[in-house]
Amino acid sequence: MTAVVSRIRITSLQVFCAVLVAAVLLQGLITSALDAPAARTASTVFVAVCVQALPFLVLGVLLSALITAFVSPRVLRRVLPRSSAAAVPVAGLAGVVLPGCECAAVPVARRLIGQGVAPAAALTFLLAAPAINPVVLVSTAVAFPGEPGMVGARFFGSLATAVGMGWLWTRLGRAEWIAERARRRVDNADRQRWAVFAETARHDLVEAGGFLVLGALFVAVLGVLLPASWTDALAGQLVVAVLVMALLAVVLALCSEADAFVAASLTTLPLLPRLVFLVVGPAVDVKLIALQAGTFGRAFAARFAPATFVVAVLCGTAAGLLVLGGAR
């Protein structure tokens, strides 16, 4: 009997069929529930966030896949100075020219390290490429049409985070924290470039799209269920709001091309906490921590992720105070 039960496996198709049958049987209850004003409001917010963010998400994924498939890490290695301290800001600015999403930046950084690039420069590029590329900056401008300062504040806050972590690694980082497998040379020359492009685009779009849906769903539900008095109280406690939004960025793990639309929908909060959300998200989240642990090792992730979180919160706050003209 135990052997028979152990052989029974529930597949995704069976789950889908069960959900479909339940939806048909409970059609009346579902229709009446979705007809409630709160459900209509939540669905409007959910659709608006997804529709606004999706074009930028797709564009960012395609650009990232093109660069992954057709631009060799040798291009960046050639323009970097030999000195680690001097290479860090150059690698940070290279994120503008060579954009990439968070998922693609990790293997690119690994290949750079495998080709002899200083780890400080490679890690700087890892943090800068998803955060300050043109697609992210344009999406931020579209999401905050009445606040052009958000674009500059996000750029300087994210660039300062990447460069700051690079210089911090130059001073305190140790080679043994990076797993030996990450220091080995990775060569994809034998793979067809268009196959690499298709596989990278498919993987990143599915993963980033899933996190976008979860983020939009969170904002929609939050707007309906969370009492206005709570968000008003949070808006009045600026330090708490900054920390809450920073932690929320880590948990939601949104793609950097789409996170601005989620932040823009939280209109009851001041701009500063939402800016910190945009600076922290591309630098450290649960998805990135898992990728970094799998690529560079757990010892690296256990040190790099918490340090990045602290630096990103400080740089985002400083950029907001300086560029936005204060805590607003």
N, C-alpha and C positions, 0 to 999 in steps of 0.2 A: 504493500500500500504506500509506504514511504517512497519507494522508487518510482511509483506511478506519479505521485504528487510532485516529486522533484523534476520529472520530465516535462511538466506543464509549464509553458512559458507564455507570458502575456506580451504580445507584440504591440507596436504602436498602432497598427491597423485595427487590432481588436479594441484598443482604447478609443480610437476615433469612432468606430462603429457604435460602441457603448454610449459615447457622448452624443452622437447623432440620434440614436434611439431615444435617449433621455430628453433631448431637446424637442423631438417630435411629440413625445408623450406629455411634456410639461409646457407645450407651446403657449397655452392660455396664461399660465402663471408668469412665464417669462415676458410675454407681451405686456401684461398689466404692470409688471415691475419696471420694465424699461420705459413705460409711458409716464412714469412719475417725473415731476419737474427736476428733481435732483439728478436722476439718471440722464435726462436730456441735457442738462448742463454739463455733466461729466463727459458725456459722449461728444459734445461740441468741443470741449477743451482738448480731449484726446485726439480727435480728428485734426483739429487746427494745428496742434504741435507736430503731429506726424507729417501732415501735408507740407507744412513750412520747412521742416528739417530734411525731409527725404531727398529732395534734389541735391542739396549740398552734401548729404551723406553719400549718395551715389557718385557724385563728381569726385569727392575726396577719395573714395575707394578705388575708382578707376585710375586716378593720377598716381595713387600709391602703388597700385599693381603695375602700372607702366614703368615706374621708376625701379621697382623691385626686379622686373623682368629684363629691362633694357639698359639700366644705368648701373655700371659696376661700382662697387665700393672703392675701387682704385681711383675713381674720379675725385672723390673727397680726399683720399690719402695724398694725392699729388699736390693739392692746394694747402694742406695743413703744414704749418711750421713744425720744425723738428722739436722745438721746446714744448713740453706739455702745457706750461702756463700760458704760452702764446697761442697754442693750438686750440685751447678751450673756447675763447670768444669767437674764433673763426668757425669752429664747428657749430657753435650756437647760431651764428648768422647763416650758416649753410642750411639750416632748417627752413629758411624762407625760400631758397632756391630749389631744394630737394625735399618737397613735402612728403609726408607719409603718415599713415594712421598709427595708433599705438601698437597694434598687432604687428605691423610691418617693421616698425622702428627697432624692435627687439632683435629679430634675426639680422637686420642690417648692422646693428651695433656689434653683434657677435662676429659677423664676417670682417668688420673693420679691425676688431681686436685680433682675429686670426691672421690678418694680413700685416700685422705689425704696428697698427695705429695705437697710440697711447690710450690706455683705458679711460683716462680722464676725458679725452676728446671724444671718444666713442660714446661714452655715457652722456656727455653734454648733447651730442647730436640726438641720442635716444630721447632725451627730454624736450629738445627744441623742435624737432621736425613735426610732431603731431600738434604742437601748441601755437606756433607762430607762422604757419604756412598761409599763403594767400586765401585758400578756400575757407579756413577757419576765421580769418580776419573779415572776409566779406560776409560770411554767415553771421558773425557778431554784429556787423553794421546793419544788416537787414533785420536782425532780431531786436536791436535797440535803435530804431530810426531817429528817435529824439535825443539820443545820448551818444554823440560821436566820440566823446571822451572814453567810452567803454572800450573802443577798439585799441586806442593807444595804451590805455591802462592794462588791457589784457596782454598786449604785445610786450610791454616793458616788464610787467610782472612775470610773465612766462619766461622771457629771455633771461631775466635776472635769476630766476629759479634754476634754469639749465646751467648758466655760467657759474652761479654760486656753487652748485653741486659739483661741477667739474673741478673748480679750484679747491673745494673741500676734499675731493678725492685725491687731488695732487698732493695735498698736505698730509692727509690722514689715511688714505686708502692703501690697502696691501694687496699684492698680486695673488696671494694664497686664498683670499676671500672669493676669488672668481674660480669656479670649477675648472679643472684641467681640460674637460671636453670643450669648454667655451673658448679656450685658447688655441685649439687645433684649427687648422685651415679648413674652411668649408668651401667646396668648389662645385658650382652648379653648371659648369660649362657644357657638360654632356647633355643637359636637359634643353629641350626646345623652348625658346623664349616665349612663344605664344602660349604654350602649355603652362609655363610658370605664371604668365599673366592671367590666364583663365582660372587657374586653381587659386591664386592669391585673391583675385577679385571675388570669386565665389565664396571662399572662406570668410573673408573680411566682411562682405556684405551680409551674409547670413548672421554672423556673430554680432556685428554692429547694429544691424536692423533689429535683432532680438532685444538688445539693450535699449534701443530707442523706444520700442514698444513698451518695455517695462517702465522706462522713465516717464513717458507720456501718460501711462496708466497711473503711475504714482501721483503725478501732478493733478490728474483729473480727480482721483479719489480724495486726495488731500484737500482740494478746493471745495469738495462737497461735504466731507465728514468732519474736517477740522474746524472748530468754532472760530469765528472771526476774532473773538477776544484773545484767543491763544496766539494767533499770528500777530495781532497788534502788540501783545505783551512781548513777543519775541523781537519784534521790530524796535521796541523801546530798550531792549538789552543788547547793545551793539556787539559786545564781546561774545556773549552767548550765541548770538545770531551768526557771527563769523565762524565760531567753532562748529555749530550745528551744520551749517552749509558746507564746511570743509569735510566733515565726516560723511555728510550726505553724498558728496562727490565721490568719495572713496567707495561707498556702498553701491551707488547706482551704476557706476562704471560706464557712463555714456561715451559715445564716440565724440571726439572733439569737434567734428563738423556739425554736430546736431545739438550739443549741450547748451548753446546760447539760447535756443528757442525754449528749452525747459526753464532756464534761469529767467528769461524775459517774462514767462507766464506767472512767476511768483511776484506779482506786482505789489503785494503788501509789504515786502521787505525792502530795506534800503539798498542802494546800488552796491555799497561796499561788500556786504556778505555775498551778494550774487557774483561780484567780481572774484572774490576768493574761491567760490565754487568753480568758476571757469579756469582759474589758475591751477587749482589743486587737481581737478579731474584728469587732465591729460598727463599729469606728472605721476600720480599714484592713485590706483584704485585696486579693487580685489582682482580684477582680470589681469592687470599689469603685474601685480605681486605674484600671481600664479605663473605667468609667463616668465618673469625674471627668475623665479625659483627653479623652474624647469630648464631654463637656458643657462643661467650663470651659477646656479646652486643655491641651496637654502641659506648657507652662511652669508652669501652676498645679499639676498633679498631681506634677510632679517636685519641687516644693518642699513641697506640702501633705502628701503621703503620708509621706515620711520624718519630717517634724516631728511628725505625728500619732502615728506609731509610737513615737517616743521619749517623747512626753508620755504616751501611754496606758500604756506599760510603767512609767513612774515613778509615775503616779497609781494604777495598779492595785496596784503594790507598796506604796505608802504606805497605800492603803485597807486592804490586807490586814494590814499591821502594826498599824494603829490599831484597826480594827473586829474583826478576828479575834483580836487579842491576841498577835500575833507570827507568826513564820514556822513554820507547822505545816501 
